[in-house]
């Protein structure tokens, strides 16, 4: 009796096509990476001079000048105020825009307008927003707060609408079928489902803004960046390294704070796997 060949299923063909497509995609990525290295002439870079530069920086920065600590803490506190207010205002303003930008929550014509707005705010980095507001308002923290706020709206807004689009649609459809309004669905289904991601994104944005609030001080938007730039201009690297260490310590604290804040809303998130 001859063997009868089994017909190839559609699912099998789709699986094979996905596998081949992924392989082609990875190959294209690697090829483009190699081409970029050639175009940028990275293969001709001579790193031998870097050792001399590192030796110079080490000698200039070590030991650190701890007398600058008091000035640094004052500038850091101002930076934290700028980053906190900019993040808070930015997250609050981004929430309704990101909901409108979610394709599973609102019609496409509304999505496009909201996404264009968020993309427009992301076009300029926070330091360029700071330059604009320094020109408009003058130097000082107000320019920094507005710059951080606008960039936060554009940056975290994209993260938020991607989180909303990744939610399970079944709970939303079930609540809508019971007669709930769109606002009630957003309030009692969408936001609670996405709260973990929203908190993580907000804390990440605050950490990000602490570092960038330090940078925008260079252009006159207030904070510890003003002192960093001043000491860099006079090649006082032993003072700069102290200020950078302060920023690093704050980033570590914010990361730990993010974990505890998520635990407050969602319960203990530590590992439950046995060691």
FITOR-154428 format. One record per residue (C-alpha): x, y, z; chain. Coordinates in nm, 3 decimals. Layout:
// residues N
SITE         x         y         z   chain
SITE         X         Y         Z       A
...
//
This chain:
// residues 275
SITE         x         y         z   chain
SITE     0.000     0.000     0.000       A
SITE     0.147     0.329    -0.104       A
SITE     0.200     0.601     0.147       A
SITE    -0.043     0.890     0.107       A
SITE     0.115     1.230     0.161       A
SITE    -0.057     1.446     0.419       A
SITE    -0.178     1.783     0.296       A
SITE     0.022     2.077     0.429       A
SITE    -0.190     2.280     0.668       A
SITE    -0.232     2.657     0.644       A
SITE    -0.105     2.696     1.001       A
SITE     0.216     2.512     0.911       A
SITE     0.274     2.734     0.606       A
SITE     0.217     3.047     0.814       A
SITE     0.456     2.921     1.081       A
SITE     0.727     2.855     0.822       A
SITE     0.674     3.195     0.662       A
SITE     0.707     3.368     1.000       A
SITE     1.031     3.178     1.067       A
SITE     1.175     3.274     0.728       A
SITE     1.059     3.635     0.769       A
SITE     1.230     3.663     1.107       A
SITE     1.552     3.521     0.965       A
SITE     1.544     3.768     0.676       A
SITE     1.469     4.054     0.916       A
SITE     1.767     3.965     1.139       A
SITE     1.990     3.935     0.831       A
SITE     1.879     4.279     0.710       A
SITE     1.950     4.428     1.054       A
SITE     2.300     4.281     1.066       A
SITE     2.373     4.385     0.709       A
SITE     2.261     4.741     0.777       A
SITE     2.470     4.750     1.094       A
SITE     2.779     4.645     0.899       A
SITE     2.706     4.900     0.628       A
SITE     2.665     5.175     0.893       A
SITE     3.004     5.089     1.041       A
SITE     3.164     5.127     0.697       A
SITE     2.983     5.453     0.615       A
SITE     3.077     5.607     0.951       A
SITE     3.433     5.473     0.914       A
SITE     3.421     5.326     1.262       A
SITE     3.662     5.054     1.154       A
SITE     3.930     5.322     1.114       A
SITE     3.893     5.463     1.466       A
SITE     4.219     5.459     1.665       A
SITE     4.149     5.403     2.034       A
SITE     4.512     5.406     2.141       A
SITE     4.494     5.774     2.234       A
SITE     4.210     5.706     2.472       A
SITE     4.444     5.563     2.733       A
SITE     4.629     5.893     2.754       A
SITE     4.301     6.081     2.785       A
SITE     4.174     5.852     3.060       A
SITE     4.500     5.891     3.249       A
SITE     4.467     6.270     3.226       A
SITE     4.105     6.265     3.347       A
SITE     4.192     6.033     3.633       A
SITE     4.474     6.256     3.745       A
SITE     4.256     6.568     3.717       A
SITE     3.950     6.424     3.892       A
SITE     4.109     6.214     4.166       A
SITE     4.101     6.289     4.452       A
SITE     3.763     6.465     4.427       A
SITE     3.723     6.811     4.574       A
SITE     3.465     6.755     4.847       A
SITE     3.436     7.124     4.933       A
SITE     3.197     7.157     4.639       A
SITE     2.950     6.919     4.803       A
SITE     2.744     7.193     4.964       A
SITE     2.706     7.383     4.638       A
SITE     2.630     7.058     4.457       A
SITE     2.354     6.957     4.697       A
SITE     2.189     7.298     4.655       A
SITE     2.198     7.265     4.278       A
SITE     2.079     6.904     4.298       A
SITE     1.777     7.000     4.508       A
SITE     1.682     7.259     4.248       A
SITE     1.729     6.997     3.975       A
SITE     1.499     6.756     4.163       A
SITE     1.232     7.026     4.190       A
SITE     1.256     7.090     3.815       A
SITE     1.249     6.719     3.729       A
SITE     0.962     6.647     3.969       A
SITE     0.736     6.929     3.850       A
SITE     0.819     6.868     3.484       A
SITE     0.747     6.495     3.520       A
SITE     0.427     6.548     3.717       A
SITE     0.285     6.806     3.477       A
SITE     0.401     6.604     3.176       A
SITE     0.245     6.276     3.292       A
SITE    -0.083     6.449     3.380       A
SITE    -0.102     6.619     3.040       A
SITE     0.006     6.309     2.848       A
SITE    -0.262     6.080     2.995       A
SITE    -0.566     6.214     2.805       A
SITE    -0.363     6.255     2.485       A
SITE    -0.229     5.898     2.504       A
SITE    -0.582     5.763     2.560       A
SITE    -0.697     5.948     2.247       A
SITE    -0.396     5.807     2.059       A
SITE    -0.485     5.444     2.143       A
SITE    -0.635     5.268     1.842       A
SITE    -0.834     5.024     2.054       A
SITE    -1.007     5.306     2.243       A
SITE    -1.086     5.584     1.994       A
SITE    -1.148     5.620     1.616       A
SITE    -0.853     5.645     1.379       A
SITE    -0.896     6.013     1.288       A
SITE    -0.866     6.102     1.656       A
SITE    -0.567     5.868     1.695       A
SITE    -0.380     6.041     1.414       A
SITE    -0.420     6.391     1.559       A
SITE    -0.312     6.277     1.905       A
SITE    -0.011     6.084     1.771       A
SITE     0.100     6.378     1.556       A
SITE     0.088     6.600     1.863       A
SITE     0.299     6.359     2.067       A
SITE     0.544     6.311     1.781       A
SITE     0.579     6.688     1.740       A
SITE     0.671     6.727     2.106       A
SITE     0.933     6.450     2.073       A
SITE     1.101     6.610     1.774       A
SITE     1.309     6.840     1.993       A
SITE     1.511     6.699     2.285       A
SITE     1.458     6.858     2.624       A
SITE     1.778     7.064     2.599       A
SITE     1.653     7.235     2.282       A
SITE     1.315     7.300     2.444       A
SITE     1.516     7.455     2.728       A
SITE     1.701     7.682     2.484       A
SITE     1.366     7.798     2.341       A
SITE     1.219     7.875     2.682       A
SITE     1.537     8.046     2.801       A
SITE     1.502     8.277     2.499       A
SITE     1.132     8.334     2.574       A
SITE     1.140     8.356     2.954       A
SITE     1.503     8.416     3.046       A
SITE     1.734     8.196     3.248       A
SITE     1.615     8.009     3.555       A
SITE     1.405     7.712     3.670       A
SITE     1.077     7.813     3.495       A
SITE     1.238     7.750     3.157       A
SITE     1.361     7.413     3.282       A
SITE     1.021     7.306     3.414       A
SITE     0.845     7.392     3.087       A
SITE     1.111     7.219     2.878       A
SITE     1.091     6.900     3.085       A
SITE     0.710     6.912     3.081       A
SITE     0.675     6.931     2.703       A
SITE     0.932     6.661     2.634       A
SITE     0.773     6.436     2.898       A
SITE     0.433     6.469     2.731       A
SITE     0.575     6.354     2.398       A
SITE     0.799     6.079     2.536       A
SITE     0.584     5.917     2.803       A
SITE     0.268     5.968     2.597       A
SITE     0.400     5.725     2.336       A
SITE     0.482     5.467     2.606       A
SITE     0.136     5.507     2.755       A
SITE    -0.066     5.457     2.437       A
SITE     0.141     5.151     2.351       A
SITE     0.058     5.012     2.697       A
SITE    -0.313     5.081     2.642       A
SITE    -0.306     4.911     2.302       A
SITE    -0.146     4.603     2.458       A
SITE    -0.432     4.548     2.702       A
SITE    -0.676     4.258     2.679       A
SITE    -0.985     4.380     2.496       A
SITE    -1.226     4.127     2.646       A
SITE    -1.282     4.307     2.982       A
SITE    -1.346     4.634     2.796       A
SITE    -1.594     4.469     2.561       A
SITE    -1.771     4.296     2.852       A
SITE    -1.811     4.618     3.050       A
SITE    -1.928     4.806     2.739       A
SITE    -2.187     4.535     2.673       A
SITE    -2.331     4.602     3.020       A
SITE    -2.402     4.961     2.921       A
SITE    -2.097     5.140     3.059       A
SITE    -1.998     5.465     2.892       A
SITE    -1.658     5.513     2.728       A
SITE    -1.546     5.727     3.022       A
SITE    -1.647     5.454     3.270       A
SITE    -1.458     5.193     3.068       A
SITE    -1.147     5.411     3.073       A
SITE    -1.181     5.485     3.445       A
SITE    -1.265     5.138     3.577       A
SITE    -1.109     4.901     3.323       A
SITE    -0.835     5.058     3.113       A
SITE    -0.650     5.260     3.379       A
SITE    -0.654     4.982     3.645       A
SITE    -0.523     4.727     3.395       A
SITE    -0.240     4.956     3.288       A
SITE    -0.149     5.097     3.631       A
SITE     0.169     4.889     3.670       A
SITE     0.305     5.005     3.335       A
SITE     0.197     5.365     3.400       A
SITE     0.376     5.378     3.736       A
SITE     0.691     5.221     3.592       A
SITE     0.688     5.463     3.298       A
SITE     0.636     5.763     3.525       A
SITE     0.921     5.662     3.756       A
SITE     1.146     5.590     3.459       A
SITE     1.059     5.933     3.319       A
SITE     1.140     6.098     3.651       A
SITE     1.479     5.924     3.660       A
SITE     1.535     6.025     3.297       A
SITE     1.434     6.384     3.371       A
SITE     1.666     6.408     3.673       A
SITE     1.958     6.343     3.439       A
SITE     1.825     6.573     3.169       A
SITE     1.733     6.847     3.416       A
SITE     2.100     6.841     3.510       A
SITE     2.191     6.876     3.142       A
SITE     1.953     7.162     3.062       A
SITE     2.116     7.367     3.338       A
SITE     2.407     7.402     3.097       A
SITE     2.197     7.634     2.877       A
SITE     2.071     7.839     3.172       A
SITE     1.757     7.647     3.274       A
SITE     1.864     7.612     3.639       A
SITE     1.982     7.323     3.852       A
SITE     2.309     7.142     3.906       A
SITE     2.397     7.155     3.535       A
SITE     2.488     7.523     3.573       A
SITE     2.763     7.433     3.820       A
SITE     2.881     7.137     3.614       A
SITE     2.923     7.361     3.310       A
SITE     3.099     7.629     3.512       A
SITE     3.353     7.384     3.655       A
SITE     3.404     7.220     3.315       A
SITE     3.486     7.559     3.164       A
SITE     3.766     7.597     3.418       A
SITE     3.874     7.229     3.385       A
SITE     3.799     7.164     3.751       A
SITE     3.726     6.795     3.697       A
SITE     3.780     6.714     4.066       A
SITE     3.465     6.918     4.138       A
SITE     3.271     6.787     3.838       A
SITE     3.317     6.425     3.949       A
SITE     3.155     6.506     4.285       A
SITE     2.849     6.657     4.114       A
SITE     2.820     6.359     3.880       A
SITE     2.839     6.124     4.180       A
SITE     2.546     6.311     4.338       A
SITE     2.337     6.263     4.023       A
SITE     2.429     5.892     4.014       A
SITE     2.319     5.849     4.377       A
SITE     1.983     6.013     4.305       A
SITE     1.923     5.784     4.003       A
SITE     1.982     5.479     4.225       A
SITE     1.741     5.613     4.489       A
SITE     1.473     5.681     4.227       A
SITE     1.506     5.326     4.094       A
SITE     1.452     5.183     4.442       A
SITE     1.164     5.423     4.501       A
SITE     0.999     5.297     4.182       A
SITE     0.996     4.941     4.319       A
SITE     0.841     5.045     4.652       A
SITE     0.581     5.264     4.483       A
SITE     0.470     4.979     4.257       A
SITE     0.456     4.750     4.561       A
SITE     0.228     5.003     4.732       A
SITE    -0.025     4.978     4.447       A
SITE     0.019     4.616     4.342       A
SITE     0.144     4.436     4.651       A
SITE     0.479     4.264     4.697       A
SITE     0.650     4.217     4.360       A
SITE     0.959     4.037     4.489       A
SITE     1.046     3.696     4.348       A
SITE     0.847     3.396     4.468       A
SITE     1.078     3.137     4.316       A
SITE     1.258     2.913     4.562       A
SITE     1.638     2.942     4.563       A
//
